[in-house]
Amino acid sequence: MTGVEELEKMVYALADYANALESASQTLRDHLQELGPRVKDYDLGQLRWEEREGSSGPYQAATERGNLEPPRYGHWQALVKDLRDHDGKLTKQGYFLWLFQDEKTVGRKKQRY
């Protein structure tokens, strides 16, 4: 076997190893999210919100991706479950909240009295 052939085998082995590590890391992240603290009653203040502009004016949005780490993710999961249980819209903690169709984004606006 030539040096080039040995080098190719080593490169392929390292690439396989890197792919296995990446897969294992993603699986571990998924399991850690599942094992994170369960939140029964969520706090909107625990979530990351960003300012956005919509057809009805400014609002704030929280995304699943922006709230993945514990304990935020527990609050995110509880909020989305509550919204699903209420047909995607509800009022809580002084805000009108709605679940976007993708179910990975929640919008909120200060409640009007």
N, C-alpha and C positions, 0 to 999 in steps of 0.2 A: 504494500500500500504506500502511495506517495505521500509526501508532506501535504500537498494540496488536498488530497482526498481526506486525510486525517483532519485537516483544518475545517473542511466542509462539514464533516460529521460533528465536530465540536460546535460549530456555529448552529447547526440544526438542533443539537441537543440543548444548547443554551436558549434558543428560541422556544423550544418546547417547554423548558423549565420556566421561562418568563411568562408564557401563556398560562401555565398551570398556577403560578403564583397570582396572576391577575384574577383568574377565575376563583381561586380560593379566597382572595381578599374580598371580592364582591359578595361571595356567599357569607363570609364572616360578617360583613357590614349588614347584610340583610338579616342575619340572625340576631345581631346586637340590637337592631331597631325593633325587632319583635320582642326581645327580652327587656327592652327599656321600660321605665316606670309607666304603669297604666294610669291614665288620668280619667277620673269619672266626670268631674266638672271642670271644664277648661277655663282658662283665663286668656282673654284676647290680648292682654298686655304682654303675655309670654311669647307671642308670635312675632316674626319679622314682617313688617308691612312696608310697602313702597307706594309712593305717590304715583297716580296715573290720571290720565284725562280720558273721559269717555264721552259718548254722545249726549249724556245728561249732565256733564260737568265733571269736576274732579272727584276722585274717590281713592281709597287705598285698597291695595291688593296684597294678599299673602299667597305664596305658592308652596306646593309640597316640597319642591326642590330647595327652597329657601328655609325650610323648617324641618330638615331631616334629622338633626342631631338631638339626642335626649337632653333635657326633658321636653324641648319644643315639639318633638314629633308626637309625643303623647297628647299634647294640647291640640295639635293639628288633627290627629286621628279622631279625637272626641268631637271637635268642631265639625268635621266633615260628616261624621255619623249623625250628629244632631241635625245638620242641614238636610241630609238624606231623609231622616225621619220626619222632616217638616216640608217635604216637596221642594227642597232647595232654597227656601227663603224663611227668615225669621228675624226677630228683634231681640237683642240681648246686650246687656251692659251698656245701654245707651246708643247702640248702633243697629242699623238695618243691615243685615248680612245676606248674601246670596252666593250660591254655588254655581260656578261656570259649568258649561256643558262638558268640558274635558274632565271635570271632577278633580283637577289638580290645581285649581285657582279658586280663591274665595275673595269676593269684593265686600267692602264695607263703606258705609256713609253714616255720619252722625245722624241720629234719629231726629226728625223734625217734630215739634210738639204743636 
